[in-house]
Amino acid sequence: MLRVAVVGSGPSGVYVAEALTRQTSVPDVAVDVLDRLPCPYGLVRYGVAPDHEKIKSLQGNLRQVLEDPRVRFLGNVEVGPGLGPEQLGELYHAVVYCFGAAADRRLGVPGEDLPGSYSATRFVSWYSAHPDEPPEGFALLARSAVVIGVGNVAVDVARVLARGADELRHTDIPQSALTALDSSQVTDVHMVGRRGPSQAKFTTKELRELGGLSGADVIVHADELALDPGYADPSGLSTAARRNVEVLREWTTRVPQGRPRRIHLRFFLRPAELLGDGRVSGVRFERTVPDGLGGVRGTGQLEEIGAQLVLRSVGYQGVPLPGLPFDERQAVVPNDGGRVLRDGVPSPGEYVAGWIKRGPTGVIGTNRPCAKQTVAALLEDAPRLLARSLPRDPLEALRSGGGDPVAWPGWLSIEAAEMALGRSLDRGTVKIQAWERLLAAARPAG
């Protein structure tokens, strides 16, 4: 039997498990999907906004893979000190690392770490009930918020800030976040990009959702759009960029309706400094213009936007796992088609898939062909990998190291507890946020 460990239960990890169970070249295969958290699904559970139910429904597809009898989910298993690549290599014929890109890129400007300045990832984790983020993490006493970045994550956090709590009550957002949003004092959300709308990373679908909020006016500056060459002549733009420009162009003609909140979409402003004495009070930006080479250059013209809350959404990057090689420049594990490279040579039995393999690019579906490529390499190596004998069941070794893995029945118990919590609050399913409560919910099922 070919025993494979998959580190990470997000889409990339589950797609690896799916590819392993669907292949026919090695008929006898067992896959353990390990995750540091007691809950599966990775960013589908902890990164997709609560009001995006259609995307979150992907959990149903991932669930089918994890319920395959050849696949075993083991949550609450942290790969690191005491259970690193060397130890996993002794327990499995192959290990596929799918732990994504967990760190946020830095702005690299003065004042970035002032209280009141956070990575957008922390805000997403808070409203997604990630157990690493305290339930009381965001009080939302600010009147003005600045979101730096113009990707889909930036749109998500701007939209959640601008939504009324009543619009989120039917979702699985944790009760603590719903309560904070219900008493939020935020009236103005500024989403700011250093380049123009034709180079923004948000999708048109996400962008249009901002214009459909019942409690927020969207304000776009026509003079900033006019700086973008694609605004005057969109013929050279991609279809997605052209649609974004068209939506923004239409919004410049809208008359504000006096709604309780405003979303300001700003372009060609580069953060130069976060302002504040002991706590953030605003952001100083430098006006940029296209440089003719696909980028922008600064003009020296400065503008300040007052804000008591700043959310930085300028991208993700991978972080090293002790015991695995790491390319600091690319922020990925060096690999050749998914095979981990140690000193430029493929390391037998070690593989990567997802963002830690290729960087934080693509959408959820991009992970499926990425996983298939890695599994193809693994299966090509299988005859050599199977020549090595292994312990009878890795689970015994995982437990003997002091761990307390949460298996699939434990996760089902967490699901049941979240449904019960929702009923007690007269809501649908409501996520449990705290580590101890998640583990307590999992233990009755073993």
C-alpha positions as CSV (number, residue, x, y, z in Angstrom):
1,M,0.0,0.0,0.0
2,L,1.2,3.5,-0.9
3,R,0.9,5.7,2.1
4,V,0.8,9.5,1.4
5,A,0.5,12.4,3.8
6,V,-0.9,15.6,2.6
7,V,-0.1,18.6,4.8
8,G,-3.0,21.1,4.5
9,S,-6.7,20.5,4.0
10,G,-7.4,23.5,1.8
11,P,-8.4,23.1,-1.9
12,S,-4.8,22.3,-3.0
13,G,-4.4,19.6,-0.4
14,V,-7.9,18.0,-1.0
15,Y,-7.3,18.1,-4.8
16,V,-4.1,16.2,-4.2
17,A,-6.1,13.6,-2.3
18,E,-8.7,13.5,-5.0
19,A,-6.1,12.9,-7.7
20,L,-4.5,10.1,-5.7
21,T,-7.8,8.3,-5.2
22,R,-8.8,8.7,-8.9
23,Q,-5.6,7.4,-10.4
24,T,-5.3,3.7,-11.4
25,S,-1.6,3.1,-11.7
26,V,-1.3,2.4,-8.0
27,P,-4.5,0.6,-7.0
28,D,-3.8,0.4,-3.2
29,V,-3.4,3.9,-1.7
30,A,-4.1,5.5,1.7
31,V,-4.0,9.2,2.2
32,D,-3.8,11.1,5.5
33,V,-4.8,14.8,5.1
34,L,-3.1,16.6,8.0
35,D,-4.1,20.1,9.2
36,R,-3.0,22.3,12.1
37,L,-6.6,23.3,12.6
38,P,-9.3,20.9,13.9
39,C,-11.5,22.0,10.9
40,P,-10.9,21.2,7.2
41,Y,-11.2,23.2,4.0
42,G,-8.5,25.8,4.6
43,L,-9.2,29.2,3.0
44,V,-12.6,28.0,1.8
45,R,-13.7,28.0,5.4
46,Y,-11.4,30.7,6.7
47,G,-10.9,33.0,3.7
48,V,-14.1,33.3,1.8
49,A,-16.3,36.1,2.9
50,P,-19.4,35.0,4.8
51,D,-21.8,36.5,2.3
52,H,-20.3,34.5,-0.5
53,E,-22.4,31.4,0.0
54,K,-22.0,30.1,-3.5
55,I,-18.2,30.0,-3.2
56,K,-18.4,28.5,0.3
57,S,-20.6,25.7,-1.1
58,L,-17.4,24.3,-2.6
59,Q,-17.0,22.7,0.8
60,G,-19.5,20.1,-0.4
61,N,-17.2,19.0,-3.2
62,L,-14.2,18.9,-0.9
63,R,-16.2,17.0,1.7
64,Q,-16.8,14.2,-0.8
65,V,-13.1,13.7,-1.2
66,L,-12.4,13.7,2.6
67,E,-15.2,11.1,3.1
68,D,-13.6,8.7,0.7
69,P,-12.7,5.5,2.7
70,R,-9.1,5.8,1.4
71,V,-8.7,9.3,2.8
72,R,-8.4,10.1,6.5
73,F,-8.7,13.7,7.8
74,L,-6.5,14.4,10.9
75,G,-6.9,17.9,12.2
76,N,-5.2,19.4,15.2
77,V,-1.9,18.1,13.9
78,E,0.8,20.7,13.6
79,V,3.7,19.9,11.3
80,G,6.8,21.6,12.8
81,P,9.1,21.0,15.7
82,G,8.7,17.4,16.8
83,L,6.8,16.5,13.7
84,G,8.8,17.8,10.8
85,P,9.7,16.6,7.3
86,E,12.2,14.1,8.7
87,Q,9.6,12.5,11.0
88,L,6.9,12.4,8.4
89,G,9.3,10.9,5.9
90,E,9.7,7.9,8.3
91,L,5.9,7.4,8.6
92,Y,4.8,7.8,4.9
93,H,6.1,6.8,1.5
94,A,5.5,10.3,0.3
95,V,4.5,13.7,1.8
96,V,2.9,16.5,-0.2
97,Y,3.1,19.9,1.4
98,C,0.1,22.2,0.6
99,F,0.4,24.8,3.4
100,G,-0.1,27.8,1.1
101,A,1.2,31.3,1.6
102,A,0.5,32.3,5.2
103,A,2.2,35.6,5.5
104,D,1.2,39.1,4.3
105,R,3.5,41.2,2.2
106,R,4.6,44.4,3.9
107,L,4.1,47.9,2.7
108,G,7.6,48.9,3.9
109,V,6.6,52.4,4.9
110,P,6.9,54.3,8.2
111,G,4.1,53.8,10.7
112,E,3.0,50.5,9.2
113,D,2.9,48.8,12.7
114,L,1.0,51.6,14.5
115,P,-2.0,50.3,16.5
116,G,-5.0,50.5,14.3
117,S,-3.1,49.2,11.3
118,Y,-3.7,45.5,10.5
119,S,-3.2,43.1,7.6
120,A,-6.4,42.5,5.8
121,T,-5.8,38.8,6.4
122,R,-6.3,39.4,10.2
123,F,-9.6,41.1,9.5
124,V,-10.7,38.2,7.2
125,S,-9.6,35.7,9.9
126,W,-11.7,37.6,12.5
127,Y,-14.9,37.6,10.5
128,S,-14.3,34.1,9.4
129,A,-13.9,32.8,13.0
130,H,-10.3,31.6,12.6
131,P,-9.3,30.3,16.0
132,D,-5.9,32.2,15.9
133,E,-7.7,35.5,15.8
134,P,-9.3,36.7,19.1
135,P,-13.1,37.2,18.9
136,E,-12.7,40.7,20.3
137,G,-10.0,41.6,17.8
138,F,-11.9,44.4,16.1
139,A,-14.1,46.9,18.0
140,L,-14.8,49.0,14.8
141,L,-14.9,52.3,16.7
142,A,-13.3,54.1,13.7
143,R,-15.3,56.5,11.6
144,S,-13.0,56.2,8.6
145,A,-11.2,53.1,7.3
146,V,-8.6,52.8,4.6
147,V,-8.1,49.6,2.7
148,I,-4.8,49.6,0.8
149,G,-5.0,47.3,-2.2
150,V,-7.4,46.7,-5.1
151,G,-7.7,42.9,-5.2
152,N,-10.6,40.7,-4.3
153,V,-9.6,40.5,-0.7
154,A,-9.6,44.3,-0.5
155,V,-13.1,44.3,-2.0
156,D,-14.2,41.7,0.5
157,V,-13.1,43.6,3.6
158,A,-14.4,46.9,2.2
159,R,-17.8,45.2,1.5
160,V,-18.0,43.7,5.0
161,L,-17.2,47.0,6.6
162,A,-19.9,48.7,4.6
163,R,-22.6,46.1,5.0
164,G,-25.2,46.3,7.7
165,A,-25.2,43.6,10.3
166,D,-28.7,42.6,9.3
167,E,-27.4,41.7,5.8
168,L,-24.9,39.2,7.4
169,R,-27.2,37.7,10.1
170,H,-28.2,34.9,7.8
171,T,-24.6,33.9,7.2
172,D,-22.2,31.8,9.4
173,I,-20.3,34.8,10.6
174,P,-19.3,34.4,14.3
175,Q,-21.6,36.1,16.7
176,S,-18.8,38.3,18.1
177,A,-18.1,39.7,14.7
178,L,-21.8,40.3,13.9
179,T,-22.2,42.1,17.2
180,A,-19.1,44.3,16.4
181,L,-20.5,45.1,12.9
182,D,-23.9,45.9,14.4
183,S,-22.4,48.6,16.6
184,S,-19.8,49.7,14.0
185,Q,-19.2,53.4,13.7
186,V,-17.5,53.2,10.3
187,T,-19.1,55.6,7.8
188,D,-16.4,55.9,5.2
189,V,-14.3,53.2,3.6
190,H,-11.5,54.2,1.2
191,M,-10.2,51.4,-1.0
192,V,-6.9,52.7,-2.6
193,G,-4.6,51.3,-5.3
194,R,-1.3,52.6,-6.4
195,R,-2.0,51.9,-10.1
196,G,-5.1,52.4,-12.3
197,P,-8.3,50.5,-12.6
198,S,-7.2,48.6,-15.7
199,Q,-4.5,47.0,-13.6
200,A,-6.6,46.3,-10.6
201,K,-6.8,42.6,-9.5
202,F,-10.4,42.5,-8.5
203,T,-12.9,40.6,-10.6
204,T,-15.9,42.4,-12.2
205,K,-18.3,40.3,-10.2
206,E,-16.7,41.3,-6.9
207,L,-16.6,44.9,-8.0
208,R,-20.2,45.1,-8.9
209,E,-21.2,43.8,-5.5
210,L,-20.0,47.0,-4.0
211,G,-22.5,48.9,-6.2
212,G,-25.3,46.7,-5.0
213,L,-25.0,47.4,-1.3
214,S,-28.3,48.9,0.0
215,G,-26.6,50.9,2.8
216,A,-23.6,52.4,1.0
217,D,-23.0,54.9,-1.8
218,V,-20.0,54.2,-4.1
219,I,-17.9,57.2,-5.0
220,V,-15.4,57.2,-7.9
221,H,-13.2,60.1,-9.0
222,A,-13.4,60.6,-12.7
223,D,-10.2,62.5,-12.8
224,E,-8.3,59.5,-11.4
225,L,-9.8,57.2,-13.9
226,A,-8.8,59.6,-16.7
227,L,-5.1,59.0,-15.7
228,D,-5.4,55.4,-16.9
229,P,-4.7,55.0,-20.7
230,G,-7.3,52.3,-20.8
231,Y,-10.0,54.7,-19.7
232,A,-9.9,56.7,-22.9
233,D,-9.1,53.8,-25.2
234,P,-10.2,50.4,-23.7
235,S,-9.7,48.5,-26.9
236,G,-6.3,47.2,-25.8
237,L,-7.5,45.9,-22.5
238,S,-8.3,42.4,-21.6
239,T,-12.0,41.5,-21.3
240,A,-11.9,41.5,-17.5
241,A,-10.1,44.9,-17.3
242,R,-12.4,46.5,-19.9
243,R,-15.5,45.4,-17.9
244,N,-14.0,46.8,-14.7
245,V,-13.4,50.1,-16.4
246,E,-16.9,50.2,-17.8
247,V,-18.4,49.6,-14.3
248,L,-16.3,52.3,-12.8
249,R,-17.1,54.7,-15.6
250,E,-20.8,54.2,-15.0
251,W,-20.3,54.8,-11.2
252,T,-18.8,58.2,-11.9
253,T,-22.2,59.4,-13.1
254,R,-24.1,58.2,-10.1
255,V,-25.5,60.8,-7.7
256,P,-24.9,59.8,-4.0
257,Q,-28.2,58.9,-2.4
258,G,-27.2,59.9,1.2
259,R,-26.9,56.4,2.4
260,P,-25.4,55.8,5.9
261,R,-22.0,54.6,4.5
262,R,-19.7,55.6,1.6
263,I,-17.2,53.5,-0.3
264,H,-14.5,55.7,-2.0
265,L,-12.6,53.9,-4.8
266,R,-9.3,55.6,-5.3
267,F,-6.5,55.0,-7.8
268,F,-3.0,56.2,-8.6
269,L,-2.1,56.7,-4.9
270,R,0.9,55.0,-3.4
271,P,1.2,54.8,0.4
272,A,4.1,56.8,1.7
273,E,3.5,56.8,5.4
274,L,0.9,55.8,8.0
275,L,0.3,58.8,10.3
276,G,-0.4,58.9,14.0
277,D,0.9,59.6,17.5
278,G,0.5,56.3,19.3
279,R,-2.3,55.1,17.1
280,V,-3.0,55.4,13.4
281,S,-4.8,58.6,12.4
282,G,-4.4,58.6,8.6
283,V,-2.4,57.6,5.6
284,R,-0.2,59.9,3.5
285,F,-0.2,58.9,-0.2
286,E,1.9,60.0,-3.1
287,R,0.1,60.6,-6.4
288,T,1.4,58.3,-9.2
289,V,1.0,58.3,-12.9
290,P,1.6,55.6,-15.6
291,D,5.3,55.3,-16.5
292,G,4.5,54.0,-20.0
293,L,6.1,50.7,-19.2
294,G,3.2,49.0,-17.4
295,G,4.0,50.5,-14.0
296,V,3.7,53.8,-12.3
297,R,6.0,56.6,-11.1
298,G,5.6,59.0,-8.3
299,T,4.9,62.7,-8.9
300,G,5.9,64.1,-5.5
301,Q,2.3,65.3,-5.0
302,L,1.0,64.2,-1.6
303,E,-2.5,63.6,-0.2
304,E,-3.6,62.6,3.2
305,I,-6.7,60.5,4.0
306,G,-7.8,60.5,7.6
307,A,-8.5,57.1,9.1
308,Q,-8.6,55.4,12.4
309,L,-8.4,51.9,10.9
310,V,-6.1,50.8,8.1
311,L,-6.3,47.3,6.5
312,R,-3.3,46.4,4.3
313,S,-4.2,44.0,1.4
314,V,-1.1,44.0,-0.9
315,G,-0.7,40.2,-1.3
316,Y,0.5,37.1,0.3
317,Q,3.8,35.2,0.5
318,G,4.9,31.8,1.6
319,V,6.8,31.1,4.8
320,P,9.5,28.5,5.4
321,L,8.7,25.2,7.2
322,P,11.7,24.1,9.3
323,G,13.3,21.1,7.6
324,L,12.1,22.0,4.1
325,P,14.3,24.0,1.7
326,F,12.9,27.5,0.9
327,D,13.6,30.0,-1.8
328,E,13.6,33.3,0.1
329,R,13.4,35.4,-3.1
330,Q,10.4,33.6,-4.6
331,A,9.0,32.7,-1.2
332,V,8.2,29.1,-2.3
333,V,9.6,25.7,-1.7
334,P,12.0,25.1,-4.7
335,N,10.6,22.3,-6.8
336,D,10.5,20.8,-10.3
337,G,6.9,20.1,-11.3
338,G,6.0,19.5,-7.7
339,R,9.1,17.5,-6.7
340,V,10.9,19.2,-3.8
341,L,14.5,20.2,-4.7
342,R,17.2,19.9,-2.2
343,D,20.4,21.6,-3.5
344,G,18.9,21.4,-6.9
345,V,18.2,17.6,-6.8
346,P,14.7,16.1,-6.4
347,S,14.3,14.8,-2.8
348,P,12.7,11.3,-2.8
349,G,9.2,11.3,-1.3
350,E,8.8,15.0,-0.9
351,Y,6.4,17.1,-3.0
352,V,4.5,20.4,-3.0
353,A,1.3,21.7,-4.5
354,G,-0.7,24.9,-4.3
355,W,0.7,28.4,-3.4
356,I,3.8,27.1,-1.6
357,K,4.7,25.4,-5.0
358,R,3.9,28.2,-7.4
359,G,3.3,31.4,-5.4
360,P,0.0,33.1,-4.5
361,T,-1.5,33.1,-8.0
362,G,-4.7,31.9,-9.6
363,V,-8.2,31.2,-8.2
364,I,-9.4,28.1,-6.2
365,G,-9.8,26.1,-9.4
366,T,-6.2,26.7,-10.4
367,N,-5.2,24.3,-7.6
368,R,-6.7,21.3,-9.3
369,P,-4.4,21.1,-12.4
370,C,-1.5,22.1,-10.1
371,A,-2.3,19.1,-7.8
372,K,-2.6,16.7,-10.7
373,Q,0.8,17.7,-12.0
374,T,2.3,17.0,-8.5
375,V,0.5,13.7,-8.2
376,A,1.7,12.6,-11.7
377,A,5.3,13.2,-10.5
378,L,4.6,11.2,-7.3
379,L,3.1,8.3,-9.2
380,E,6.0,8.2,-11.5
381,D,8.3,7.8,-8.5
382,A,6.0,5.3,-6.7
383,P,7.9,2.1,-7.6
384,R,11.0,3.4,-5.9
385,L,9.0,4.9,-2.9
386,L,7.1,1.6,-2.3
387,A,10.4,-0.3,-1.9
388,R,10.7,1.2,1.6
389,S,8.8,-0.5,4.6
390,L,6.8,1.7,7.0
391,P,5.3,1.5,10.5
392,R,1.9,-0.2,10.5
393,D,-0.2,3.0,11.1
394,P,1.1,6.5,11.2
395,L,-1.7,7.5,13.6
396,E,-0.1,5.7,16.5
397,A,3.1,7.6,16.0
398,L,1.2,10.9,15.7
399,R,-0.5,10.2,19.0
400,S,2.6,8.9,20.8
401,G,4.2,12.3,20.2
402,G,1.7,13.9,22.5
403,G,-0.8,15.0,19.8
404,D,-4.5,14.7,19.9
405,P,-5.6,14.4,16.3
406,V,-9.2,15.4,15.4
407,A,-10.5,12.8,13.0
408,W,-13.5,13.1,10.7
409,P,-16.1,12.2,13.4
410,G,-14.6,14.9,15.5
411,W,-15.1,17.4,12.7
412,L,-18.7,16.3,12.3
413,S,-19.2,16.9,16.0
414,I,-17.9,20.5,15.5
415,E,-20.4,20.9,12.6
416,A,-23.2,19.7,14.8
417,A,-22.1,22.1,17.6
418,E,-22.1,25.0,15.2
419,M,-25.6,24.2,14.0
420,A,-26.8,24.0,17.6
421,L,-25.1,27.4,18.4
422,G,-26.9,28.9,15.4
423,R,-30.3,27.6,16.6
424,S,-29.7,29.0,20.1
425,L,-29.1,32.5,18.5
426,D,-32.1,32.2,16.1
427,R,-29.7,32.0,13.2
428,G,-28.4,29.4,10.8
429,T,-25.1,27.7,11.3
430,V,-22.7,30.0,13.3
431,K,-19.0,29.3,13.4
432,I,-17.3,28.6,16.6
433,Q,-14.1,30.7,17.0
434,A,-12.1,29.8,20.1
435,W,-9.6,26.9,20.0
436,E,-10.8,25.4,23.3
437,R,-14.4,25.4,22.2
438,L,-13.6,23.8,18.9
439,L,-11.6,21.0,20.6
440,A,-14.2,20.6,23.2
441,A,-16.9,20.1,20.5
442,A,-14.7,17.6,18.7
443,R,-13.9,15.4,21.7
444,P,-17.2,13.7,22.3
445,A,-16.8,11.9,19.0
446,G,-13.2,10.9,19.7
